[in-house]
Amino acid sequence: MRIRLIAAVGAVFFAAAGLAGPAQAAFSDCDADRVCIWGNNDYQWIIGERTGGGGISNIGGENNNEMDSWGNRTTRRAAGYDDRGGVGDCQNFAAGSRDNNVSPVNSDELSSWKTNGGC
């Protein structure tokens, strides 16, 4: 009985602390008329959200080289680059499209992006 009580208390503690597992996420977390990028597959851990029409923006800190899924809820093409300043390998983010699991060759390599056109 005591072991069950300790296990139950531990489960409540970890759930309250947010350590029970990854938070649920969805493509709908990306606001209308925005381009969004996530650090994990299946739209988990949003690392960027921008309106359409924006020029090159570098991704800094812990979010650099982490993108694994993206969504474009705008009517404009967008693009991401594997180097800062819009340089290097380019991935197109087609208008009105999304990808919940980018190709392994593009996984975890995004360092800059733009929302005013494709590659």
C-alpha positions as CSV (number, residue, x, y, z in Angstrom):
1,M,0.0,0.0,0.0
2,R,2.8,2.4,0.9
3,I,4.5,1.8,-2.5
4,R,1.3,2.6,-4.4
5,L,0.9,5.8,-2.4
6,I,4.5,6.9,-3.1
7,A,4.0,6.1,-6.8
8,A,0.7,8.0,-7.0
9,V,2.3,11.0,-5.2
10,G,5.2,10.9,-7.6
11,A,2.9,10.8,-10.7
12,V,1.0,13.8,-9.4
13,F,4.2,15.7,-8.8
14,F,5.7,15.0,-12.2
15,A,2.4,15.8,-14.0
16,A,2.1,19.1,-12.1
17,A,5.7,19.9,-12.9
18,G,5.1,19.3,-16.6
19,L,7.5,16.4,-16.7
20,A,5.0,13.7,-17.6
21,G,5.7,14.0,-21.3
22,P,5.8,16.5,-24.2
23,A,3.0,19.1,-24.3
24,Q,0.4,18.4,-26.9
25,A,0.7,20.6,-30.0
26,A,-1.1,21.0,-33.3
27,F,-0.9,22.7,-36.6
28,S,-3.7,24.9,-35.4
29,D,-1.3,26.5,-32.9
30,C,0.0,28.5,-35.9
31,D,-2.2,31.6,-36.2
32,A,-4.1,32.5,-39.3
33,D,-2.0,34.4,-41.9
34,R,1.2,33.2,-40.4
35,V,4.2,31.0,-41.3
36,C,5.3,28.9,-38.4
37,I,8.2,26.5,-37.7
38,W,8.5,23.9,-35.0
39,G,11.5,22.2,-33.4
40,N,10.0,18.7,-33.4
41,N,7.9,16.6,-35.8
42,D,4.1,16.9,-35.7
43,Y,4.1,20.6,-34.9
44,Q,5.5,20.4,-31.4
45,W,7.7,23.1,-29.8
46,I,6.9,26.1,-31.9
47,I,10.1,28.1,-32.5
48,G,9.0,30.8,-34.9
49,E,5.8,32.5,-36.1
50,R,5.8,35.4,-38.7
51,T,3.4,37.2,-41.0
52,G,3.8,36.9,-44.7
53,G,5.9,39.5,-46.5
54,G,8.9,39.6,-44.2
55,G,12.5,39.5,-45.4
56,I,15.3,37.3,-44.1
57,S,15.4,36.7,-40.3
58,N,18.1,34.7,-38.6
59,I,17.2,32.1,-36.0
60,G,19.2,32.4,-32.8
61,G,20.0,30.7,-29.6
62,E,18.7,27.2,-28.9
63,N,16.2,27.4,-31.8
64,N,19.0,27.5,-34.4
65,N,19.2,24.3,-36.4
66,E,16.2,22.7,-34.8
67,M,13.3,22.9,-37.3
68,D,11.6,19.6,-38.0
69,S,8.1,20.7,-39.1
70,W,6.6,23.8,-40.7
71,G,3.3,25.3,-41.7
72,N,2.4,28.2,-44.1
73,R,-1.1,29.6,-43.4
74,T,-0.5,32.6,-45.8
75,T,-1.1,33.1,-49.5
76,R,2.6,33.8,-50.1
77,R,5.5,31.5,-50.5
78,A,8.2,31.4,-47.8
79,A,11.6,29.7,-47.5
80,G,14.1,28.5,-45.0
81,Y,17.9,28.4,-45.3
82,D,20.6,26.2,-43.6
83,D,22.9,29.2,-43.0
84,R,22.4,32.6,-41.5
85,G,21.5,35.5,-43.8
86,G,19.5,33.5,-46.3
87,V,22.5,31.6,-47.6
88,G,22.9,27.8,-48.3
89,D,20.5,25.0,-48.9
90,C,17.0,26.3,-49.3
91,Q,13.6,24.7,-48.4
92,N,10.4,26.1,-49.9
93,F,7.4,26.6,-47.7
94,A,4.6,26.7,-50.3
95,A,1.6,29.0,-49.6
96,G,-1.2,27.2,-47.8
97,S,0.9,24.1,-47.2
98,R,2.5,22.3,-44.3
99,D,4.9,19.5,-43.5
100,N,4.8,17.7,-40.2
101,N,8.1,15.8,-40.7
102,V,10.7,17.3,-43.0
103,S,13.0,15.1,-45.0
104,P,16.0,13.8,-43.0
105,V,18.3,15.8,-45.2
106,N,16.5,19.0,-44.1
107,S,15.9,18.1,-40.5
108,D,17.6,20.3,-37.8
109,E,19.3,22.6,-40.2
110,L,17.3,25.9,-40.5
111,S,19.3,29.0,-39.5
112,S,17.4,31.7,-41.3
113,W,14.0,32.2,-43.1
114,K,11.9,34.6,-45.0
115,T,8.2,35.0,-45.6
116,N,8.3,37.2,-48.8
117,G,9.0,34.5,-51.4
118,G,10.4,31.1,-52.0
119,C,13.9,29.9,-52.9
